[in-house]
Amino acid sequence: MEYRRRHDVSPGIVDHRPVRSWWTYLEERTREETDAEVLRDRRISAVRTVWEALRPLGLGLHEAERVVQSRYDALGDRVRRTPPDPLDTPSLAARAEALTGRVAAVEALWDGDTVHDWFVLLLVLLDDPEGEACVATVYRGPGGSPPGPAAAEAGRALAAHLGVPFHFASPDVPDDDAPRWRSVRPRPVSAPRDVVARGKRSRNRPGTERPPA
């Protein structure tokens, strides 16, 4: 099963059976596997396990997420939560400087899925060779605070530290179709073709060659 971005998820079969009822349909081995994934905070793997086991019975993806969330609630403090990515400038800079290529810009990009809702990817864009790498993923903060402001603050600080531009096309409204930095960055102005041609002709004109040293 592949988790698609939030706007790509097609509505599945809606079943209103209680979450507890779905859990009882799972074989003991599948329950143990699901709980093992939850204890390691591997939410997507846990949802995949539940969904693939119960899909033939009509379980939809949203219902599988609710089943897994109920196991998070049941296991509580036993879950080894994955710490969030550090957003301090030294940590981000260390990740950026370990990459192969020249850093051209820092960009914040909205993304989302059916588990985390909207989140922001903090990317370092590279030239020579061209590429990009994610140095942090910013989810909703404590109390459900949106990830945009935190990502913007961290991205600006990292860009200033590296001496490159920072681009966040839609910091206040989630939009994963917002224009990317490479599509809007200023392009170097090249000389008109006729000027270049005149320059070539002048270099080839008799009497313009340099005398031998």
Backbone bond lengths (Angstrom), bond angles and torsions (degrees), N, CA, C in turn:
res aa  C-N    CA-C-N  psi(-1)  N-CA   C-N-CA  omega(-1)  CA-C   N-CA-C  phi
1 M - - - 1.467 - - 1.514 109.50 -
2 E 1.291 116.83 137.83 1.453 121.28 -179.27 1.521 109.20 -115.25
3 Y 1.331 116.35 129.69 1.462 119.72 178.10 1.501 109.05 -80.75
4 R 1.319 115.79 122.09 1.457 120.48 -179.79 1.517 110.09 -97.70
5 R 1.311 115.20 162.22 1.444 119.99 178.56 1.511 109.24 -64.27
6 R 1.325 115.26 156.71 1.450 121.01 -167.83 1.528 113.40 -55.32
7 H 1.350 118.12 -38.67 1.451 118.37 -176.66 1.522 112.66 -82.05
8 D 1.362 117.19 -3.99 1.453 120.64 177.78 1.521 112.94 -97.77
9 V 1.335 117.76 -6.71 1.453 120.33 -174.16 1.515 109.85 -76.62
10 S 1.322 116.18 119.84 1.451 120.38 179.31 1.520 109.96 -82.57
11 P 1.329 117.77 142.72 1.454 119.21 178.87 1.512 110.45 -64.25
12 G 1.338 116.67 133.68 1.451 121.22 179.18 1.513 110.59 -101.58
13 I 1.314 115.06 -163.86 1.458 120.19 179.56 1.518 108.69 -72.72
14 V 1.297 118.05 127.30 1.455 122.13 179.93 1.517 108.85 -93.42
15 D 1.294 116.82 120.54 1.452 121.98 178.51 1.511 107.61 -122.72
16 H 1.317 117.58 131.71 1.461 121.29 -174.47 1.523 112.76 -99.64
17 R 1.347 117.53 18.59 1.449 118.91 174.52 1.531 109.10 -64.67
18 P 1.336 117.55 145.45 1.472 119.46 179.32 1.525 111.37 -60.49
19 V 1.334 115.29 151.15 1.464 120.43 179.17 1.522 110.46 -57.22
20 R 1.326 117.85 -41.63 1.464 121.27 -178.95 1.531 110.88 -59.87
21 S 1.331 115.80 -35.30 1.456 119.62 179.60 1.525 111.05 -66.02
22 W 1.337 117.33 -41.80 1.459 120.57 177.87 1.528 110.40 -60.65
23 W 1.305 117.69 -41.03 1.461 121.24 -178.01 1.528 111.19 -60.08
24 T 1.319 117.35 -36.11 1.464 120.83 -178.68 1.519 112.22 -70.58
25 Y 1.334 118.18 -19.14 1.455 120.72 178.28 1.524 112.47 -76.20
26 L 1.318 117.63 -17.05 1.461 121.12 -177.58 1.522 110.83 -76.81
27 E 1.333 116.28 143.67 1.451 120.56 172.84 1.531 109.47 -67.53
28 E 1.307 115.25 157.09 1.463 119.80 -177.48 1.522 111.67 -59.14
29 R 1.329 116.76 -40.51 1.460 120.02 179.95 1.524 110.84 -62.94
30 T 1.344 117.14 -39.32 1.462 120.53 179.78 1.523 110.76 -69.40
31 R 1.327 117.46 -36.77 1.470 120.12 175.97 1.522 110.78 -61.82
32 E 1.338 115.84 -43.46 1.468 119.74 -179.70 1.529 110.55 -64.41
33 E 1.336 116.29 -40.96 1.460 119.81 178.56 1.526 111.17 -64.14
34 T 1.334 116.50 -41.85 1.468 120.67 179.17 1.517 110.85 -63.17
35 D 1.316 117.59 -46.89 1.464 120.59 -179.85 1.526 111.40 -63.88
36 A 1.342 116.83 -35.49 1.464 119.10 178.01 1.526 110.56 -63.79
37 E 1.334 117.28 -39.47 1.465 120.47 177.27 1.522 110.60 -67.05
38 V 1.322 117.46 -40.98 1.465 120.45 179.57 1.528 110.28 -64.06
39 L 1.313 117.84 -42.74 1.462 120.75 -179.23 1.522 111.98 -62.21
40 R 1.329 116.94 -26.64 1.469 121.04 176.48 1.524 111.53 -93.96
41 D 1.336 116.75 6.96 1.471 123.11 179.35 1.515 111.11 60.01
42 R 1.311 115.97 40.27 1.468 121.10 176.30 1.528 107.41 -105.44
43 R 1.314 113.88 74.15 1.462 120.36 -171.41 1.527 112.38 -62.31
44 I 1.325 117.50 -45.51 1.457 119.80 -176.89 1.529 111.11 -63.36
45 S 1.320 117.28 -40.91 1.468 120.04 177.49 1.524 111.06 -64.12
46 A 1.329 116.72 -38.32 1.461 119.99 178.80 1.523 111.03 -65.55
47 V 1.319 116.38 -42.85 1.468 119.76 178.14 1.520 110.21 -63.23
48 R 1.333 116.98 -41.41 1.463 120.34 178.63 1.532 110.75 -59.23
49 T 1.329 116.42 -43.22 1.465 120.61 -178.89 1.522 111.23 -61.59
50 V 1.324 116.52 -46.92 1.465 121.00 -179.02 1.523 110.74 -66.91
51 W 1.308 116.56 -44.93 1.466 120.76 -175.40 1.525 111.70 -65.18
52 E 1.337 116.39 -43.38 1.459 119.36 -179.21 1.524 111.70 -67.68
53 A 1.334 117.17 -31.98 1.464 120.29 -179.83 1.530 112.14 -74.09
54 L 1.327 117.43 -36.14 1.468 120.93 -172.71 1.522 114.13 -107.83
55 R 1.311 117.49 -2.63 1.461 119.18 179.33 1.526 112.43 -57.34
56 P 1.356 119.60 -39.64 1.466 118.32 178.02 1.531 113.67 -60.50
57 L 1.331 117.14 -20.76 1.464 120.64 179.23 1.532 111.81 -91.41
58 G 1.341 116.93 0.95 1.456 119.62 177.22 1.514 114.96 102.11
59 L 1.337 117.60 9.38 1.461 120.09 179.31 1.522 110.10 -71.76
60 G 1.321 117.63 127.76 1.446 122.25 176.19 1.519 111.61 -89.47
61 L 1.318 115.68 169.88 1.459 120.67 -177.96 1.522 111.15 -63.02
62 H 1.318 117.27 -42.53 1.462 120.40 -179.58 1.526 110.57 -61.97
63 E 1.334 117.17 -40.88 1.459 120.32 179.52 1.536 111.05 -66.64
64 A 1.354 116.34 -36.02 1.465 119.36 176.59 1.523 110.83 -62.83
65 E 1.326 116.83 -39.18 1.467 120.14 177.10 1.525 110.74 -62.77
66 R 1.325 117.03 -39.18 1.467 120.50 179.70 1.530 110.83 -66.96
67 V 1.341 116.81 -37.38 1.462 119.87 176.82 1.524 110.13 -61.75
68 V 1.344 116.14 -45.67 1.461 119.95 -179.38 1.524 110.78 -65.98
69 Q 1.317 117.83 -39.43 1.458 120.11 177.96 1.520 110.53 -61.55
70 S 1.320 117.53 -36.62 1.467 120.19 177.76 1.528 111.05 -63.61
71 R 1.338 117.62 -31.91 1.467 120.25 177.34 1.528 110.61 -74.12
72 Y 1.325 117.04 -35.85 1.470 119.08 172.73 1.519 110.22 -59.18
73 D 1.328 116.47 -43.84 1.462 120.26 179.85 1.526 111.00 -64.75
74 A 1.336 116.59 -39.48 1.465 120.21 -177.31 1.526 111.82 -71.05
75 L 1.320 117.01 -38.08 1.469 120.66 -176.68 1.526 112.62 -84.34
76 G 1.319 117.36 -21.56 1.461 122.64 170.50 1.515 115.08 52.14
77 D 1.331 115.81 -123.31 1.465 121.81 -173.99 1.524 113.33 -70.38
78 R 1.305 117.84 -8.87 1.465 119.99 178.13 1.528 111.49 -73.86
79 V 1.319 117.38 -17.75 1.454 120.87 -179.83 1.530 109.68 -71.54
80 R 1.323 116.10 127.48 1.470 120.88 178.42 1.529 107.72 -86.04
81 R 1.320 115.75 89.01 1.465 121.46 -173.70 1.528 110.98 -64.61
82 T 1.325 115.07 136.66 1.464 120.49 175.58 1.521 108.89 -74.16
83 P 1.326 118.59 122.53 1.469 119.22 -179.82 1.515 111.22 -65.58
84 P 1.321 118.35 148.98 1.467 120.27 177.89 1.520 111.19 -67.12
85 D 1.321 115.70 156.42 1.461 120.15 177.03 1.525 109.66 -62.80
86 P 1.334 117.71 137.31 1.464 119.61 176.75 1.518 111.14 -66.20
87 L 1.332 116.00 141.50 1.463 121.16 -178.95 1.521 112.60 -114.95
88 D 1.331 118.27 6.15 1.454 119.50 177.63 1.525 109.58 -72.25
89 T 1.310 115.93 149.62 1.463 120.97 -173.63 1.528 113.24 -60.28
90 P 1.325 120.85 -44.06 1.469 118.94 179.88 1.532 113.07 -58.83
91 S 1.346 117.16 -40.92 1.470 119.67 -179.68 1.522 110.95 -66.58
92 L 1.329 116.48 -44.15 1.461 119.89 179.77 1.530 110.94 -66.33
93 A 1.324 116.23 -40.80 1.461 119.86 179.95 1.530 111.31 -63.45
94 A 1.336 116.30 -38.49 1.469 119.39 178.76 1.524 110.56 -62.60
95 R 1.331 117.04 -39.35 1.467 119.85 177.69 1.527 110.95 -67.05
96 A 1.329 115.95 -41.46 1.464 119.76 -178.72 1.525 111.23 -65.95
97 E 1.313 116.77 -41.88 1.454 120.58 -176.02 1.524 112.51 -72.78
98 A 1.331 117.05 -16.15 1.461 120.60 177.47 1.525 112.60 -82.72
99 L 1.335 117.15 -7.34 1.456 121.10 -177.46 1.529 111.04 -80.46
100 T 1.320 115.41 155.05 1.461 121.21 176.72 1.524 109.34 -90.13
101 G 1.303 116.73 121.37 1.455 120.92 -179.18 1.516 111.24 126.39
102 R 1.330 115.58 164.55 1.464 120.99 178.12 1.517 109.60 -87.79
103 V 1.331 116.63 128.79 1.461 121.02 -179.19 1.523 109.36 -70.67
104 A 1.344 116.70 122.67 1.462 121.74 -178.45 1.521 112.61 -101.66
105 A 1.329 117.19 -31.57 1.464 120.60 -177.40 1.512 109.05 -168.18
106 V 1.327 115.09 164.52 1.468 122.93 170.40 1.521 106.67 -114.78
107 E 1.324 116.73 134.92 1.465 120.61 -176.37 1.527 110.14 -134.81
108 A 1.329 116.25 139.08 1.457 122.40 172.99 1.519 107.99 -105.18
109 L 1.316 116.23 132.78 1.464 121.42 -171.71 1.527 109.67 -135.09
110 W 1.334 116.16 126.87 1.470 120.58 177.18 1.531 110.73 -71.78
111 D 1.330 114.73 143.41 1.455 121.76 170.99 1.520 106.95 -149.52
112 G 1.302 117.54 177.20 1.452 119.72 -179.07 1.500 111.47 -171.88
113 D 1.315 116.59 159.09 1.457 121.11 174.57 1.519 108.58 -148.46
114 T 1.312 115.55 -178.68 1.453 120.02 -175.27 1.519 113.16 -77.76
115 V 1.315 117.56 -8.52 1.470 121.19 179.90 1.517 111.38 -96.41
116 H 1.336 116.82 -49.68 1.462 121.16 -171.97 1.520 114.04 -99.01
117 D 1.329 117.79 -4.98 1.455 121.32 -172.44 1.540 107.64 64.66
118 W 1.344 119.04 -145.25 1.462 121.22 -178.38 1.531 110.69 -79.52
119 F 1.328 115.57 142.00 1.456 122.01 172.43 1.522 108.18 -147.29
120 V 1.334 116.59 173.38 1.463 121.40 -176.08 1.526 109.55 -122.14
121 L 1.326 115.63 131.56 1.458 121.95 172.99 1.522 108.62 -94.45
122 L 1.310 116.47 129.32 1.461 121.54 176.08 1.522 106.97 -99.61
123 L 1.337 115.53 112.95 1.458 121.58 -171.89 1.520 111.45 -111.85
124 V 1.317 114.67 146.80 1.464 122.08 168.71 1.520 106.55 -107.73
125 L 1.336 116.68 122.36 1.463 121.96 179.73 1.520 109.33 -95.28
126 L 1.313 115.84 136.83 1.457 121.60 -171.25 1.523 111.29 -120.11
127 D 1.322 115.16 149.27 1.455 123.77 168.70 1.524 108.11 -122.66
128 D 1.319 115.51 157.38 1.476 122.32 174.88 1.532 113.51 54.97
129 P 1.330 120.58 62.83 1.464 127.43 2.20 1.526 111.44 -87.97
130 E 1.336 115.06 159.88 1.459 120.22 -179.56 1.526 110.24 -71.97
131 G 1.329 115.75 139.13 1.460 121.25 179.14 1.510 109.78 177.73
132 E 1.309 116.19 -171.90 1.458 121.88 176.93 1.520 108.95 -154.48
133 A 1.320 115.63 155.64 1.455 121.09 179.61 1.524 108.66 -146.01
134 C 1.326 116.19 141.31 1.461 121.75 177.55 1.523 108.93 -85.66
135 V 1.329 116.41 123.52 1.461 120.27 178.76 1.522 112.04 -102.00
136 A 1.357 118.00 -11.26 1.464 120.85 176.80 1.521 108.88 -166.39
137 T 1.325 115.68 147.88 1.456 122.73 171.19 1.527 107.13 -116.52
138 V 1.326 115.46 126.71 1.466 120.89 -174.27 1.528 108.67 -109.62
139 Y 1.330 115.81 112.64 1.460 121.48 178.25 1.529 109.48 -96.92
140 R 1.311 115.94 179.29 1.454 120.56 175.80 1.519 109.95 -59.06
141 G 1.326 115.51 142.30 1.444 120.28 -177.85 1.522 112.57 -87.20
142 P 1.320 117.55 -175.00 1.456 121.45 177.59 1.526 110.98 -56.23
143 G 1.329 115.46 136.05 1.449 119.57 -178.93 1.506 113.80 78.67
144 G 1.351 117.32 7.44 1.453 120.69 178.29 1.514 114.60 82.09
145 S 1.337 117.93 17.87 1.463 119.90 179.76 1.526 109.86 -63.15
146 P 1.344 117.77 139.01 1.465 120.81 -175.68 1.523 111.58 -64.90
147 P 1.334 117.42 150.17 1.461 120.39 -176.62 1.526 114.44 -79.64
148 G 1.338 117.99 -14.89 1.459 120.37 -174.68 1.520 114.66 -57.16
149 P 1.335 119.12 -53.39 1.472 119.59 -177.98 1.523 113.62 -59.99
150 A 1.332 117.69 -42.57 1.464 120.40 -179.99 1.520 110.99 -64.53
151 A 1.339 116.72 -40.61 1.461 119.96 179.12 1.530 111.11 -66.52
152 A 1.341 116.37 -39.97 1.467 120.01 179.43 1.523 111.07 -63.75
153 E 1.322 116.91 -43.72 1.473 120.26 -179.71 1.521 111.17 -63.46
154 A 1.330 116.45 -45.72 1.462 119.74 -179.51 1.528 111.09 -67.00
155 G 1.339 116.95 -39.01 1.460 120.32 -179.23 1.515 112.48 -66.36
156 R 1.335 116.51 -42.70 1.470 119.23 178.54 1.523 111.05 -62.43
157 A 1.327 116.18 -43.16 1.462 119.53 -178.91 1.528 111.16 -64.26
158 L 1.335 116.89 -41.27 1.462 119.97 178.89 1.528 110.79 -65.88
159 A 1.335 117.26 -43.35 1.459 120.52 179.61 1.525 111.23 -62.08
160 A 1.332 116.70 -41.38 1.463 119.96 178.31 1.521 110.75 -63.85
161 H 1.318 116.34 -40.14 1.468 120.52 178.97 1.524 111.10 -63.52
162 L 1.336 117.20 -39.13 1.461 121.29 -177.48 1.526 112.50 -87.16
163 G 1.343 117.07 -11.17 1.458 120.64 -179.53 1.514 113.80 71.27
164 V 1.346 116.45 38.12 1.467 121.25 -179.19 1.526 108.78 -130.42
165 P 1.338 119.07 166.83 1.466 120.87 178.32 1.525 112.15 -69.17
166 F 1.341 115.35 156.29 1.459 121.93 171.99 1.513 108.14 -118.70
167 H 1.328 116.00 135.76 1.472 121.14 -177.48 1.525 109.59 -130.43
168 F 1.342 116.09 124.27 1.466 122.69 173.35 1.522 105.23 -141.98
169 A 1.328 116.44 98.00 1.458 120.67 -168.93 1.524 113.28 -68.06
170 S 1.344 117.73 -27.91 1.468 119.82 -175.84 1.519 109.46 -143.00
171 P 1.339 117.85 72.31 1.467 119.78 -173.52 1.523 114.66 -68.49
172 D 1.327 117.39 -25.70 1.464 120.01 -173.62 1.525 113.69 -98.79
173 V 1.330 117.42 -24.44 1.467 121.42 -176.57 1.529 108.73 -125.29
174 P 1.341 118.02 122.75 1.469 119.05 178.15 1.522 111.98 -57.19
175 D 1.332 115.59 127.92 1.462 120.90 -178.40 1.527 107.56 -157.39
176 D 1.324 116.08 101.70 1.458 118.37 -179.09 1.522 112.69 -86.53
177 D 1.341 117.08 7.76 1.460 121.15 172.24 1.529 111.91 -109.73
178 A 1.321 117.37 9.69 1.466 120.99 179.45 1.533 109.72 -63.44
179 P 1.347 117.68 150.37 1.474 120.15 -177.19 1.523 112.09 -61.95
180 R 1.319 115.57 138.44 1.449 122.57 178.49 1.524 111.30 -82.99
181 W 1.326 116.33 161.87 1.464 121.26 -175.87 1.526 111.33 -62.30
182 R 1.304 117.80 -42.37 1.463 119.85 -176.91 1.529 111.70 -64.53
183 S 1.340 117.20 -24.03 1.463 119.27 -179.15 1.529 112.61 -85.55
184 V 1.331 117.78 -15.19 1.469 119.80 -176.78 1.523 113.53 -120.58
185 R 1.323 118.37 -5.75 1.467 119.24 -177.23 1.517 110.29 -66.32
186 P 1.319 117.16 147.73 1.473 120.42 178.03 1.524 110.64 -63.20
187 R 1.301 115.84 137.66 1.454 121.33 177.47 1.528 109.81 -95.78
188 P 1.334 118.20 143.65 1.478 119.48 176.60 1.514 110.67 -61.81
189 V 1.336 116.20 139.65 1.462 121.94 -178.77 1.519 108.56 -82.94
190 S 1.320 115.59 122.53 1.466 119.99 178.64 1.523 109.99 -96.39
191 A 1.323 116.48 154.68 1.458 121.39 -179.96 1.520 110.01 -67.76
192 P 1.360 117.91 145.36 1.467 120.21 176.67 1.512 110.90 -56.97
193 R 1.315 114.83 150.59 1.460 119.75 -175.62 1.526 112.06 -61.88
194 D 1.366 117.74 -35.22 1.459 118.73 -178.79 1.519 111.59 -68.93
195 V 1.365 116.53 -31.85 1.462 119.49 177.06 1.516 110.15 -67.77
196 V 1.337 115.61 -43.02 1.459 119.40 178.11 1.524 110.09 -60.96
197 A 1.347 116.59 -42.03 1.471 120.03 -179.53 1.522 111.10 -63.90
198 R 1.367 117.43 -42.10 1.472 119.82 178.77 1.522 110.95 -62.22
199 G 1.373 115.30 -37.86 1.453 118.44 178.89 1.514 111.97 -63.34
200 K 1.343 115.46 -39.52 1.460 118.62 178.45 1.521 110.85 -66.00
201 R 1.375 117.16 -40.79 1.458 119.78 -179.80 1.521 111.84 -64.73
202 S 1.344 116.52 -38.90 1.465 119.05 -178.73 1.519 110.96 -66.29
203 R 1.326 116.13 -32.89 1.465 118.12 179.30 1.523 111.16 -70.80
204 N 1.333 116.16 -26.23 1.464 119.54 -179.12 1.524 112.90 -95.07
205 R 1.359 119.08 -3.14 1.457 121.86 -176.68 1.529 109.64 -71.96
206 P 1.370 118.50 138.41 1.476 120.45 179.01 1.531 110.13 -58.45
207 G 1.282 115.87 139.88 1.460 121.31 178.36 1.502 113.99 91.50
208 T 1.352 116.83 -5.80 1.454 118.89 -179.58 1.507 113.18 -99.36
209 E 1.388 114.32 -4.15 1.456 116.19 -178.97 1.518 109.74 -73.62
210 R 1.310 115.07 148.97 1.467 119.34 175.78 1.517 109.48 -73.03
211 P 1.357 117.18 140.65 1.480 118.37 175.81 1.504 109.18 -67.98
212 P 1.300 116.02 150.83 1.484 119.53 179.16 1.517 109.68 -62.96
213 A 1.320 116.13 145.18 1.457 121.29 -178.83 1.530 109.58 -72.35
